[in-house]
Amino acid sequence: MAREFGTTFLHSLPIFYSHNVGCISWGLVGGRSQTHFNWATIDLLQQQHSHGSALLQRQDTVPEPLLWFHDILRKDGSPFDPEEVLLIRNFTAASRQHEQRMILTSLDEDGSDDDDKVMIASPDSVEGN
């Protein structure tokens, strides 16, 4: 993600969507891998650790950076940036709708008559969900 360099969901998702390109975010939940910290912070922590500096005690909580590098959610499931999560949800929903329209359009264009019925299942239409 590298938010501090301007690589944000707000910047990137519209570009990917307009070119019909899928994408993957490196991190989802800030935690053990510490990828919500930027590279400079990680380098600094490693240097201090190699010189014997104890940064935190076991009972201490890890301070949260003002701007996360990767990751989207905290350990408790709350979003780092609620507006960003809403944006991701909106693009995900739009992408699903676009995909379903493309499937239906291709079915209509095959020249089959209306008696041929095809059902496309969505997660909401499957029993038990």
Backbone as CSV, one residue per row, in Angstrom:
resi,resn,N_x,N_y,N_z,CA_x,CA_y,CA_z,C_x,C_y,C_z
1,MET,0.825,-1.181,0.000,0.000,0.000,0.000,0.876,1.254,0.000
2,ALA,1.777,1.379,0.946,2.690,2.534,1.020,1.927,3.854,1.014
3,ARG,0.994,3.987,1.945,0.126,5.177,2.002,0.921,6.483,2.066
4,GLU,2.047,6.476,2.769,2.815,7.716,2.928,3.381,8.222,1.608
5,PHE,3.432,7.361,0.598,3.929,7.764,-0.720,2.776,8.057,-1.685
6,GLY,1.553,8.116,-1.153,0.392,8.429,-1.988,-0.279,7.220,-2.603
7,THR,0.239,6.040,-2.332,-0.375,4.826,-2.849,-1.464,4.412,-1.873
8,THR,-2.646,4.907,-2.122,-3.781,4.645,-1.246,-4.872,3.921,-2.027
9,PHE,-5.833,3.398,-1.316,-6.978,2.790,-1.988,-7.732,3.840,-2.795
10,LEU,-7.857,5.037,-2.240,-8.550,6.118,-2.935,-7.869,6.447,-4.258
11,HIS,-6.560,6.394,-4.282,-5.809,6.659,-5.509,-5.852,5.456,-6.460
12,SER,-5.640,4.254,-5.931,-5.409,3.078,-6.764,-6.667,2.392,-7.283
13,LEU,-7.684,2.222,-6.453,-8.857,1.452,-6.867,-9.545,2.008,-8.113
14,PRO,-9.740,3.315,-8.236,-10.368,3.799,-9.475,-9.559,3.461,-10.728
15,ILE,-8.248,3.489,-10.622,-7.396,3.151,-11.770,-7.559,1.669,-12.122
16,PHE,-7.448,0.805,-11.119,-7.610,-0.632,-11.369,-8.988,-0.922,-11.958
17,TYR,-10.015,-0.321,-11.379,-11.388,-0.573,-11.813,-11.601,-0.120,-13.253
18,SER,-11.074,1.053,-13.600,-11.282,1.573,-14.958,-10.607,0.714,-16.019
19,HIS,-9.568,-0.028,-15.627,-8.861,-0.903,-16.568,-9.222,-2.377,-16.377
20,ASN,-10.229,-2.623,-15.527,-10.691,-3.988,-15.258,-9.548,-4.887,-14.777
21,VAL,-8.779,-4.360,-13.820,-7.626,-5.074,-13.269,-7.906,-5.432,-11.814
22,GLY,-7.717,-6.693,-11.467,-7.840,-7.116,-10.077,-6.609,-6.709,-9.292
23,CYS,-6.728,-6.655,-7.988,-5.579,-6.278,-7.169,-5.667,-6.979,-5.814
24,ILE,-4.537,-7.032,-5.150,-4.439,-7.656,-3.834,-3.722,-6.677,-2.915
25,SER,-4.240,-6.531,-1.715,-3.567,-5.700,-0.721,-2.652,-6.593,0.105
26,TRP,-1.449,-6.104,0.389,-0.468,-6.913,1.100,-0.964,-7.340,2.472
27,GLY,-1.497,-6.419,3.248,-1.899,-6.740,4.609,-3.370,-6.490,4.827
28,LEU,-3.949,-7.255,5.725,-5.345,-7.049,6.078,-5.455,-6.549,7.514
29,VAL,-4.868,-7.289,8.450,-4.986,-6.949,9.869,-3.607,-6.597,10.419
30,GLY,-3.504,-5.421,11.036,-2.255,-5.014,11.673,-1.960,-5.949,12.839
31,GLY,-0.773,-6.509,12.884,-0.475,-7.446,13.953,0.957,-7.894,13.958
32,ARG,1.112,-9.187,14.015,2.420,-9.801,14.239,3.493,-9.369,13.244
33,SER,3.133,-9.246,11.971,4.141,-8.886,10.972,4.497,-7.398,11.005
34,GLN,3.711,-6.592,11.705,3.986,-5.159,11.879,4.032,-4.392,10.562
35,THR,3.280,-4.852,9.557,3.317,-4.168,8.259,2.485,-2.893,8.235
36,HIS,1.889,-2.535,9.365,1.229,-1.232,9.416,2.249,-0.124,9.686
37,PHE,3.472,-0.516,10.067,4.562,0.446,10.218,5.301,0.588,8.893
38,ASN,5.854,1.785,8.634,6.623,1.987,7.409,8.027,1.397,7.553
39,TRP,8.743,1.351,6.435,10.080,0.741,6.430,11.042,1.465,7.354
40,ALA,10.982,2.786,7.397,11.907,3.549,8.237,11.715,3.201,9.714
41,THR,10.485,3.035,10.130,10.210,2.667,11.525,10.766,1.288,11.836
42,ILE,10.567,0.345,10.947,11.064,-1.019,11.153,12.593,-1.007,11.235
43,ASP,13.250,-0.272,10.326,14.720,-0.168,10.364,15.197,0.421,11.686
44,LEU,14.535,1.480,12.140,14.896,2.116,13.402,14.734,1.147,14.571
45,LEU,13.624,0.435,14.610,13.389,-0.528,15.684,14.441,-1.643,15.674
46,GLN,14.806,-2.118,14.485,15.824,-3.166,14.391,17.175,-2.653,14.867
47,GLN,17.525,-1.428,14.516,18.793,-0.845,14.967,18.818,-0.707,16.489
48,GLN,17.725,-0.204,17.049,17.667,-0.034,18.500,17.720,-1.386,19.204
49,HIS,17.052,-2.372,18.630,17.067,-3.709,19.230,18.479,-4.312,19.169
50,SER,19.176,-4.105,18.065,20.530,-4.663,17.939,21.506,-3.996,18.908
51,HIS,21.206,-2.787,19.363,22.049,-2.094,20.351,21.582,-2.349,21.778
52,GLY,20.646,-3.282,21.932,20.206,-3.668,23.268,19.122,-2.810,23.880
53,SER,18.555,-1.911,23.110,17.487,-1.060,23.647,16.177,-1.836,23.704
54,ALA,15.576,-1.818,24.874,14.252,-2.414,25.022,13.230,-1.310,24.780
55,LEU,12.499,-1.431,23.702,11.544,-0.389,23.348,10.251,-0.505,24.142
56,LEU,9.777,-1.714,24.271,8.516,-1.953,24.961,8.680,-3.120,25.920
57,GLN,7.953,-3.055,26.987,7.880,-4.198,27.897,6.747,-5.101,27.418
58,ARG,6.753,-6.344,27.857,5.762,-7.307,27.413,4.320,-6.832,27.610
59,GLN,4.040,-6.150,28.685,2.672,-5.716,28.992,2.278,-4.444,28.230
60,ASP,3.233,-3.772,27.601,2.952,-2.535,26.870,2.195,-2.826,25.571
61,THR,1.366,-1.883,25.191,0.722,-1.994,23.879,1.598,-1.300,22.850
62,VAL,1.579,-1.812,21.646,2.373,-1.225,20.567,1.665,0.048,20.102
63,PRO,2.359,1.183,20.095,1.719,2.418,19.644,1.354,2.327,18.162
64,GLU,0.236,2.920,17.831,-0.247,2.884,16.455,0.311,4.076,15.684
65,PRO,0.856,3.851,14.482,1.344,4.984,13.693,0.177,5.869,13.237
66,LEU,0.445,7.140,13.016,-0.607,8.047,12.546,-1.126,7.630,11.175
67,LEU,-0.211,7.228,10.293,-0.584,6.778,8.953,-0.036,5.370,8.766
68,TRP,-0.931,4.420,8.579,-0.488,3.036,8.404,0.146,2.862,7.035
69,PHE,1.115,1.965,6.971,1.794,1.673,5.719,0.959,0.688,4.905
70,HIS,0.751,-0.501,5.415,-0.132,-1.504,4.819,-1.288,-1.701,5.795
71,ASP,-1.962,-2.814,5.656,-3.023,-3.243,6.566,-4.233,-2.315,6.541
72,ILE,-5.362,-2.902,6.885,-6.635,-2.194,6.798,-7.371,-2.195,8.134
73,LEU,-7.269,-3.312,8.870,-8.029,-3.478,10.102,-7.113,-3.650,11.308
74,ARG,-7.623,-3.241,12.463,-6.945,-3.513,13.726,-7.276,-4.941,14.160
75,LYS,-6.574,-5.436,15.175,-6.822,-6.794,15.679,-8.267,-6.996,16.124
76,ASP,-8.890,-5.937,16.635,-10.275,-6.059,17.108,-11.292,-5.969,15.969
77,GLY,-10.823,-5.814,14.735,-11.702,-5.766,13.573,-12.108,-4.361,13.170
78,SER,-11.769,-3.365,13.969,-12.123,-1.998,13.605,-11.167,-1.500,12.513
79,PRO,-11.671,-0.684,11.600,-10.815,-0.232,10.496,-9.855,0.876,10.910
80,PHE,-8.673,0.860,10.309,-7.734,1.973,10.475,-8.398,3.254,9.981
81,ASP,-9.057,3.165,8.820,-9.732,4.315,8.220,-11.109,3.852,7.745
82,PRO,-12.171,4.167,8.484,-13.517,3.713,8.111,-13.932,4.130,6.699
83,GLU,-13.534,5.320,6.256,-13.884,5.758,4.895,-13.201,4.892,3.841
84,GLU,-11.995,4.449,4.144,-11.265,3.586,3.228,-11.968,2.233,3.092
85,VAL,-12.428,1.690,4.205,-13.147,0.410,4.177,-14.445,0.556,3.386
86,LEU,-15.145,1.658,3.548,-16.361,1.905,2.783,-16.050,1.981,1.291
87,LEU,-14.966,2.637,0.940,-14.543,2.712,-0.458,-14.272,1.317,-1.024
88,ILE,-13.551,0.490,-0.275,-13.251,-0.879,-0.717,-14.546,-1.660,-0.915
89,ARG,-15.461,-1.544,0.040,-16.753,-2.240,-0.082,-17.514,-1.777,-1.317
90,ASN,-17.525,-0.477,-1.572,-18.235,0.047,-2.737,-17.635,-0.467,-4.042
91,PHE,-16.314,-0.482,-4.138,-15.676,-0.985,-5.354,-15.882,-2.485,-5.501
92,THR,-15.852,-3.213,-4.397,-16.089,-4.651,-4.456,-17.505,-4.931,-4.943
93,ALA,-18.488,-4.212,-4.421,-19.879,-4.387,-4.840,-20.047,-4.006,-6.304
94,ALA,-19.450,-2.900,-6.719,-19.545,-2.466,-8.114,-18.909,-3.482,-9.039
95,SER,-17.797,-4.061,-8.618,-17.115,-5.062,-9.426,-17.983,-6.305,-9.598
96,ARG,-18.623,-6.744,-8.507,-19.519,-7.909,-8.597,-20.685,-7.635,-9.529
97,GLN,-21.281,-6.458,-9.419,-22.408,-6.107,-10.283,-21.969,-6.067,-11.740
98,HIS,-20.799,-5.495,-12.001,-20.268,-5.428,-13.364,-20.044,-6.833,-13.916
99,GLU,-19.473,-7.707,-13.110,-19.218,-9.080,-13.537,-20.526,-9.804,-13.867
100,GLN,-21.538,-9.640,-13.029,-22.820,-10.289,-13.283,-23.464,-9.740,-14.554
101,ARG,-23.357,-8.416,-14.783,-23.905,-7.840,-16.022,-23.192,-8.405,-17.237
102,MET,-21.873,-8.573,-17.144,-21.118,-9.116,-18.275,-21.539,-10.549,-18.571
103,ILE,-21.750,-11.346,-17.531,-22.181,-12.734,-17.729,-23.553,-12.757,-18.384
104,LEU,-24.475,-11.958,-17.877,-25.827,-11.926,-18.439,-25.811,-11.419,-19.876
105,THR,-24.989,-10.422,-20.155,-24.886,-9.891,-21.513,-24.361,-10.956,-22.461
106,SER,-23.345,-11.695,-22.043,-22.794,-12.730,-22.921,-23.804,-13.846,-23.140
107,LEU,-24.644,-14.131,-22.145,-25.685,-15.131,-22.327,-26.734,-14.640,-23.319
108,ASP,-27.082,-13.361,-23.268,-28.067,-12.794,-24.192,-27.550,-12.755,-25.617
109,GLU,-26.255,-12.575,-25.789,-25.673,-12.418,-27.112,-25.443,-13.744,-27.834
110,ASP,-25.654,-14.873,-27.166,-25.361,-16.149,-27.819,-26.458,-16.600,-28.779
111,GLY,-27.537,-15.825,-28.875,-28.581,-16.144,-29.837,-29.594,-17.159,-29.363
112,SER,-29.458,-17.595,-28.110,-30.419,-18.579,-27.616,-31.754,-17.900,-27.374
113,ASP,-32.842,-18.713,-27.484,-34.146,-18.105,-27.240,-34.426,-18.048,-25.747
114,ASP,-35.497,-17.372,-25.404,-35.818,-17.110,-24.001,-36.147,-18.360,-23.213
115,ASP,-36.401,-19.501,-23.886,-36.738,-20.723,-23.164,-35.530,-21.293,-22.433
116,ASP,-34.345,-20.932,-22.889,-33.129,-21.391,-22.207,-32.888,-20.478,-21.013
117,LYS,-33.041,-21.029,-19.836,-32.905,-20.217,-18.632,-31.628,-20.615,-17.902
118,VAL,-30.867,-19.620,-17.505,-29.636,-19.846,-16.769,-29.733,-19.053,-15.475
119,MET,-29.459,-19.708,-14.365,-29.490,-19.026,-13.071,-28.066,-18.788,-12.616
120,ILE,-27.786,-17.566,-12.227,-26.458,-17.224,-11.701,-26.635,-17.024,-10.206
121,ALA,-25.922,-17.813,-9.424,-26.042,-17.738,-7.961,-25.124,-16.659,-7.420
122,SER,-25.626,-15.974,-6.443,-24.804,-15.017,-5.701,-24.724,-15.533,-4.264
123,PRO,-23.786,-15.056,-3.453,-23.687,-15.540,-2.062,-24.996,-15.384,-1.305
124,ASP,-25.782,-14.354,-1.618,-27.046,-14.137,-0.913,-28.133,-15.124,-1.324
125,SER,-27.992,-15.727,-2.508,-29.061,-16.593,-2.997,-28.871,-18.059,-2.628
126,VAL,-27.741,-18.399,-2.031,-27.460,-19.786,-1.682,-28.056,-20.084,-0.316
127,GLU,-28.799,-21.206,-0.216,-29.429,-21.550,1.056,-28.375,-21.726,2.143
128,GLY,-28.730,-21.296,3.335,-27.834,-21.432,4.475,-26.950,-20.232,4.700
129,ASN,-26.936,-19.294,3.785,-26.108,-18.084,3.952,-26.950,-16.952,4.463
